[in-house]
Amino acid sequence: MDIVNPLAEAYANHFTSPDDALLAEIAASTAATHAHAHMLSGHVQGKFLEMISCLVQPRRILEIGTFTGYSALCLAKGLLKDGKIHTIEVRDQDASVAQANFNRSIDAGKIILHVGDALSIIPGLNETWDIVFIDADKVNYTHYYQLVLPMVRPGGLIIADNVLFHGQVLQEPVSGKNAKAIQAFNEYVLQDASVEKVLLTVRDGLLMIRKK
C-alpha cells in the first residue's frame, strides 16, 4: 500500500535539497545491488534526519539498524566537533558495506560501527544519548525503546522508522508478526506519559518522541 501519494513523494523529492555525492552513490549502489534496497531511508527521509541532527547539534547519537550506512551518514552531519554516532548492525555483509562507505566520509572518525545483537550491545554503551534512531527488526521495537529511554537525556529525541509499516497497521484487524509488533509499539509509546510524541507520514512513517 502506498502511504503517501507517489506524485506527492516525487514532488517532495524535487523540492528537497540534493544528497551529497557520497550519499547519492550509496543510494544508487544499494538500489542496484541489494535485495532489500527498499530498507534504505532514502532522499527525503535522509535529509529530514540530517536537518533534525543539525538543529539538535548532538554530542551522542545511537542508531539501531545501520543497513548500508546511508542514514548514519545523514545523522552524523549535525554532530558537534567532538560528537560520535554509535550504529549497530546485526548482518555481517551489510556492516561490511556500511564500514566501507563510512571510510569514504569526512565524518568517518565520528562513526563507531558495532556488529551484532543490539539488545546485547546497547547495555554496554556507557553514553547519554541526544538522539536515538530505531530502524531495525520490528518485533523488538518496544524492547529497544524500553532499553534506551533511560539513557536519553531530558529533551532528547527517539525517532522510530516504519511505524506505518507499509499501511498494514491501518488494516482491521492488524495481521502479520511485524505489523502487530509495530502496532503494539505505537500503542506503548502513546501510553507513555514521560514523552511527547508526533507520528509523521514521511515515507513509511516516522514516530518522533521527545523525552520530557
C-alpha atoms as a printed R data frame, in Angstrom:
    type eleno elety resid chain resno      x       y      z
1   ATOM     1    CA   MET     A     1  0.000   0.000  0.000
2   ATOM     2    CA   ASP     A     2  1.269   3.494 -0.874
3   ATOM     3    CA   ILE     A     3  1.033   5.532  2.331
4   ATOM     4    CA   VAL     A     4  1.770   8.785  0.536
5   ATOM     5    CA   ASN     A     5  0.607   9.563 -2.997
6   ATOM     6    CA   PRO     A     6  3.556   8.759 -5.325
7   ATOM     7    CA   LEU     A     7  3.104  12.120 -7.049
8   ATOM     8    CA   ALA     A     8  3.406  13.865 -3.680
9   ATOM     9    CA   GLU     A     9  6.517  11.779 -2.915
10  ATOM    10    CA   ALA     A    10  8.079  12.812 -6.212
11  ATOM    11    CA   TYR     A    11  7.135  16.442 -5.586
12  ATOM    12    CA   ALA     A    12  8.692  16.348 -2.111
13  ATOM    13    CA   ASN     A    13 11.822  14.766 -3.558
14  ATOM    14    CA   HIS     A    14 12.119  17.506 -6.188
15  ATOM    15    CA   PHE     A    15 11.868  20.309 -3.642
16  ATOM    16    CA   THR     A    16 14.294  18.738 -1.133
17  ATOM    17    CA   SER     A    17 17.978  19.704 -1.128
18  ATOM    18    CA   PRO     A    18 20.012  17.133 -3.066
19  ATOM    19    CA   ASP     A    19 22.179  14.460 -1.465
20  ATOM    20    CA   ASP     A    20 25.912  14.993 -1.444
21  ATOM    21    CA   ALA     A    21 27.923  12.845 -3.866
22  ATOM    22    CA   LEU     A    22 28.664  10.043 -1.382
23  ATOM    23    CA   LEU     A    23 25.053   9.673 -0.223
24  ATOM    24    CA   ALA     A    24 23.812   9.684 -3.816
25  ATOM    25    CA   GLU     A    25 26.310   6.962 -4.696
26  ATOM    26    CA   ILE     A    26 25.335   4.840 -1.676
27  ATOM    27    CA   ALA     A    27 21.632   5.150 -2.561
28  ATOM    28    CA   ALA     A    28 22.266   4.216 -6.189
29  ATOM    29    CA   SER     A    29 24.571   1.312 -5.314
30  ATOM    30    CA   THR     A    30 22.134  -0.069 -2.727
31  ATOM    31    CA   ALA     A    31 19.242   0.164 -5.192
32  ATOM    32    CA   ALA     A    32 21.261  -1.640 -7.857
33  ATOM    33    CA   THR     A    33 22.784  -4.431 -5.761
34  ATOM    34    CA   HIS     A    34 20.801  -5.086 -2.572
35  ATOM    35    CA   ALA     A    35 17.827  -7.434 -2.499
36  ATOM    36    CA   HIS     A    36 16.211  -5.295  0.218
37  ATOM    37    CA   ALA     A    37 17.070  -1.858 -1.142
38  ATOM    38    CA   HIS     A    38 13.662  -0.541 -0.027
39  ATOM    39    CA   MET     A    39 15.061  -0.536  3.530
40  ATOM    40    CA   LEU     A    40 17.267   2.468  2.736
41  ATOM    41    CA   SER     A    41 15.964   5.665  4.356
42  ATOM    42    CA   GLY     A    42 16.043   7.490  1.050
43  ATOM    43    CA   HIS     A    43 16.487  11.078 -0.030
44  ATOM    44    CA   VAL     A    44 13.635  12.932  1.726
45  ATOM    45    CA   GLN     A    45 13.827  10.977  4.969
46  ATOM    46    CA   GLY     A    46 17.612  11.169  4.951
47  ATOM    47    CA   LYS     A    47 17.535  14.935  4.571
48  ATOM    48    CA   PHE     A    48 14.943  15.118  7.358
49  ATOM    49    CA   LEU     A    49 17.234  13.152  9.688
50  ATOM    50    CA   GLU     A    50 20.145  15.371  8.722
51  ATOM    51    CA   MET     A    51 18.142  18.519  9.435
52  ATOM    52    CA   ILE     A    52 16.959  17.249 12.828
53  ATOM    53    CA   SER     A    53 20.547  16.411 13.742
54  ATOM    54    CA   CYS     A    54 21.781  19.837 12.621
55  ATOM    55    CA   LEU     A    55 19.069  21.514 14.707
56  ATOM    56    CA   VAL     A    56 19.774  19.438 17.835
57  ATOM    57    CA   GLN     A    57 23.587  19.563 17.413
58  ATOM    58    CA   PRO     A    58 24.027  16.286 19.303
59  ATOM    59    CA   ARG     A    59 27.131  15.033 21.020
60  ATOM    60    CA   ARG     A    60 25.993  11.401 21.072
61  ATOM    61    CA   ILE     A    61 23.689   9.571 18.648
62  ATOM    62    CA   LEU     A    62 22.647   5.919 18.723
63  ATOM    63    CA   GLU     A    63 21.363   4.222 15.579
64  ATOM    64    CA   ILE     A    64 19.837   0.755 15.831
65  ATOM    65    CA   GLY     A    65 19.978  -0.717 12.325
66  ATOM    66    CA   THR     A    66 22.821   0.507 10.101
67  ATOM    67    CA   PHE     A    67 21.958  -1.208  6.797
68  ATOM    68    CA   THR     A    68 24.406   0.202  4.207
69  ATOM    69    CA   GLY     A    69 25.223   3.323  6.219
70  ATOM    70    CA   TYR     A    70 23.131   5.981  4.485
71  ATOM    71    CA   SER     A    71 21.096   7.141  7.494
72  ATOM    72    CA   ALA     A    72 24.121   7.139  9.836
73  ATOM    73    CA   LEU     A    73 25.933   9.463  7.451
74  ATOM    74    CA   CYS     A    74 22.889  11.742  7.344
75  ATOM    75    CA   LEU     A    75 22.672  11.886 11.139
76  ATOM    76    CA   ALA     A    76 26.424  12.407 11.512
77  ATOM    77    CA   LYS     A    77 26.225  15.726  9.663
78  ATOM    78    CA   GLY     A    78 24.805  17.500 12.732
79  ATOM    79    CA   LEU     A    79 27.249  16.147 15.306
80  ATOM    80    CA   LEU     A    80 29.316  18.559 17.347
81  ATOM    81    CA   LYS     A    81 33.059  18.602 16.685
82  ATOM    82    CA   ASP     A    82 33.677  16.047 19.436
83  ATOM    83    CA   GLY     A    83 30.461  14.142 18.704
84  ATOM    84    CA   LYS     A    84 30.087  10.432 17.967
85  ATOM    85    CA   ILE     A    85 27.401   8.232 16.453
86  ATOM    86    CA   HIS     A    86 27.241   4.596 17.518
87  ATOM    87    CA   THR     A    87 25.451   2.480 14.932
88  ATOM    88    CA   ILE     A    88 24.570  -1.211 15.311
89  ATOM    89    CA   GLU     A    89 24.085  -3.735 12.502
90  ATOM    90    CA   VAL     A    90 23.314  -7.410 13.002
91  ATOM    91    CA   ARG     A    91 24.141  -8.585  9.449
92  ATOM    92    CA   ASP     A    92 27.855  -9.007  8.697
93  ATOM    93    CA   GLN     A    93 27.572  -8.269  4.973
94  ATOM    94    CA   ASP     A    94 25.617  -5.038  5.443
95  ATOM    95    CA   ALA     A    95 28.015  -3.981  8.190
96  ATOM    96    CA   SER     A    96 30.969  -4.547  5.880
97  ATOM    97    CA   VAL     A    97 29.402  -2.415  3.144
98  ATOM    98    CA   ALA     A    98 28.483   0.290  5.669
99  ATOM    99    CA   GLN     A    99 32.010   0.439  7.080
100 ATOM   100    CA   ALA     A   100 33.454   0.809  3.591
101 ATOM   101    CA   ASN     A   101 31.031   3.673  2.987
102 ATOM   102    CA   PHE     A   102 31.917   5.304  6.307
103 ATOM   103    CA   ASN     A   103 35.621   5.112  5.463
104 ATOM   104    CA   ARG     A   104 34.984   7.351  2.454
105 ATOM   105    CA   SER     A   105 33.251  10.065  4.505
106 ATOM   106    CA   ILE     A   106 34.732  13.172  6.088
107 ATOM   107    CA   ASP     A   107 32.818  12.089  9.211
108 ATOM   108    CA   ALA     A   108 34.484   8.667  9.368
109 ATOM   109    CA   GLY     A   109 36.170   9.491 12.675
110 ATOM   110    CA   LYS     A   110 32.832  10.233 14.295
111 ATOM   111    CA   ILE     A   111 31.139   6.928 13.377
112 ATOM   112    CA   ILE     A   112 31.520   3.801 15.525
113 ATOM   113    CA   LEU     A   113 30.050   0.657 13.980
114 ATOM   114    CA   HIS     A   114 29.062  -2.273 16.198
115 ATOM   115    CA   VAL     A   115 28.239  -5.640 14.641
116 ATOM   116    CA   GLY     A   116 25.890  -7.952 16.498
117 ATOM   117    CA   ASP     A   117 22.695  -8.079 18.536
118 ATOM   118    CA   ALA     A   118 21.617  -4.581 19.583
119 ATOM   119    CA   LEU     A   119 19.869  -5.864 22.717
120 ATOM   120    CA   SER     A   120 23.221  -7.219 23.902
121 ATOM   121    CA   ILE     A   121 25.358  -4.310 22.697
122 ATOM   122    CA   ILE     A   122 23.334  -1.328 23.959
123 ATOM   123    CA   PRO     A   123 23.704  -2.023 27.715
124 ATOM   124    CA   GLY     A   124 27.482  -1.917 27.295
125 ATOM   125    CA   LEU     A   125 27.472   1.562 25.749
126 ATOM   126    CA   ASN     A   126 28.005   3.934 28.651
127 ATOM   127    CA   GLU     A   127 26.555   7.016 26.986
128 ATOM   128    CA   THR     A   128 23.791   9.565 27.377
129 ATOM   129    CA   TRP     A   129 22.016   9.888 24.046
130 ATOM   130    CA   ASP     A   130 20.835  13.109 22.431
131 ATOM   131    CA   ILE     A   131 19.214  11.269 19.505
132 ATOM   132    CA   VAL     A   132 18.291   7.613 19.054
133 ATOM   133    CA   PHE     A   133 17.158   6.330 15.646
134 ATOM   134    CA   ILE     A   134 15.392   2.946 15.705
135 ATOM   135    CA   ASP     A   135 15.253   1.203 12.323
136 ATOM   136    CA   ALA     A   136 15.852  -2.480 12.984
137 ATOM   137    CA   ASP     A   137 13.816  -5.665 13.442
138 ATOM   138    CA   LYS     A   138 10.243  -4.657 14.161
139 ATOM   139    CA   VAL     A   139  9.466  -7.332 16.763
140 ATOM   140    CA   ASN     A   140 11.973  -5.743 19.150
141 ATOM   141    CA   TYR     A   141 10.958  -2.082 18.761
142 ATOM   142    CA   THR     A   142  9.323  -1.947 22.184
143 ATOM   143    CA   HIS     A   143 12.335  -3.671 23.766
144 ATOM   144    CA   TYR     A   144 14.710  -1.202 22.131
145 ATOM   145    CA   TYR     A   145 12.589   1.700 23.331
146 ATOM   146    CA   GLN     A   146 12.464   0.411 26.904
147 ATOM   147    CA   LEU     A   147 16.222  -0.163 26.861
148 ATOM   148    CA   VAL     A   148 17.288   3.233 25.506
149 ATOM   149    CA   LEU     A   149 14.755   5.597 27.091
150 ATOM   150    CA   PRO     A   150 16.555   5.767 30.472
151 ATOM   151    CA   MET     A   151 19.768   6.598 28.568
152 ATOM   152    CA   VAL     A   152 18.243   9.505 26.625
153 ATOM   153    CA   ARG     A   153 18.797  12.954 28.131
154 ATOM   154    CA   PRO     A   154 15.760  15.062 29.080
155 ATOM   155    CA   GLY     A   155 14.758  16.880 25.920
156 ATOM   156    CA   GLY     A   156 16.457  14.229 23.782
157 ATOM   157    CA   LEU     A   157 14.814  12.519 20.828
158 ATOM   158    CA   ILE     A   158 13.963   8.977 19.840
159 ATOM   159    CA   ILE     A   159 12.957   8.588 16.197
160 ATOM   160    CA   ALA     A   160 11.392   5.286 15.121
161 ATOM   161    CA   ASP     A   161 11.082   4.348 11.439
162 ATOM   162    CA   ASN     A   162  8.446   2.247  9.656
163 ATOM   163    CA   VAL     A   163  5.706   2.982 12.192
164 ATOM   164    CA   LEU     A   164  3.053   2.770  9.447
165 ATOM   165    CA   PHE     A   165  4.595  -0.486  8.219
166 ATOM   166    CA   HIS     A   166  3.501  -0.338  4.601
167 ATOM   167    CA   GLY     A   167 -0.027   0.569  5.659
168 ATOM   168    CA   GLN     A   168 -0.584  -2.739  7.412
169 ATOM   169    CA   VAL     A   169 -1.252  -1.011 10.764
170 ATOM   170    CA   LEU     A   170 -4.209   0.735  9.104
171 ATOM   171    CA   GLN     A   171 -5.990  -2.538  8.410
172 ATOM   172    CA   GLU     A   172 -8.585  -4.115 10.687
173 ATOM   173    CA   PRO     A   173 -7.605  -6.376 12.194
174 ATOM   174    CA   VAL     A   174 -3.851  -5.810 12.091
175 ATOM   175    CA   SER     A   175 -2.231  -9.049 10.950
176 ATOM   176    CA   GLY     A   176  1.296 -10.290 10.466
177 ATOM   177    CA   LYS     A   177  4.084 -10.520 13.023
178 ATOM   178    CA   ASN     A   178  5.828  -7.263 12.109
179 ATOM   179    CA   ALA     A   179  2.697  -5.166 11.725
180 ATOM   180    CA   LYS     A   180  1.399  -6.409 15.079
181 ATOM   181    CA   ALA     A   181  4.737  -5.555 16.704
182 ATOM   182    CA   ILE     A   182  4.686  -2.040 15.253
183 ATOM   183    CA   GLN     A   183  1.077  -1.532 16.350
184 ATOM   184    CA   ALA     A   184  1.985  -2.673 19.872
185 ATOM   185    CA   PHE     A   185  4.969  -0.302 19.881
186 ATOM   186    CA   ASN     A   186  2.874   2.653 18.744
187 ATOM   187    CA   GLU     A   187  0.296   1.898 21.444
188 ATOM   188    CA   TYR     A   188  3.014   1.538 24.086
189 ATOM   189    CA   VAL     A   189  4.560   4.925 23.278
190 ATOM   190    CA   LEU     A   190  1.108   6.539 23.139
191 ATOM   191    CA   GLN     A   191  0.510   5.484 26.754
192 ATOM   192    CA   ASP     A   192  3.941   6.672 27.971
193 ATOM   193    CA   ALA     A   193  3.360   9.953 29.822
194 ATOM   194    CA   SER     A   194  7.095  10.583 30.159
195 ATOM   195    CA   VAL     A   195  7.402  11.580 26.499
196 ATOM   196    CA   GLU     A   196  5.797  13.816 23.892
197 ATOM   197    CA   LYS     A   197  5.237  12.226 20.531
198 ATOM   198    CA   VAL     A   198  4.172  13.003 16.958
199 ATOM   199    CA   LEU     A   199  3.684  10.491 14.143
200 ATOM   200    CA   LEU     A   200  4.748  11.836 10.768
201 ATOM   201    CA   THR     A   201  3.636  10.411  7.421
202 ATOM   202    CA   VAL     A   202  7.125  10.663  5.927
203 ATOM   203    CA   ARG     A   203  7.971   7.650  3.756
204 ATOM   204    CA   ASP     A   204  6.797   4.618  5.811
205 ATOM   205    CA   GLY     A   205  6.034   6.659  8.927
206 ATOM   206    CA   LEU     A   206  8.342   8.238 11.500
207 ATOM   207    CA   LEU     A   207  7.423   8.471 15.183
208 ATOM   208    CA   MET     A   208  9.264  11.360 16.827
209 ATOM   209    CA   ILE     A   209  9.473  11.030 20.600
210 ATOM   210    CA   ARG     A   210 10.828  13.737 22.909
211 ATOM   211    CA   LYS     A   211 11.734  12.797 26.452
212 ATOM   212    CA   LYS     A   212 10.291  15.301 28.946
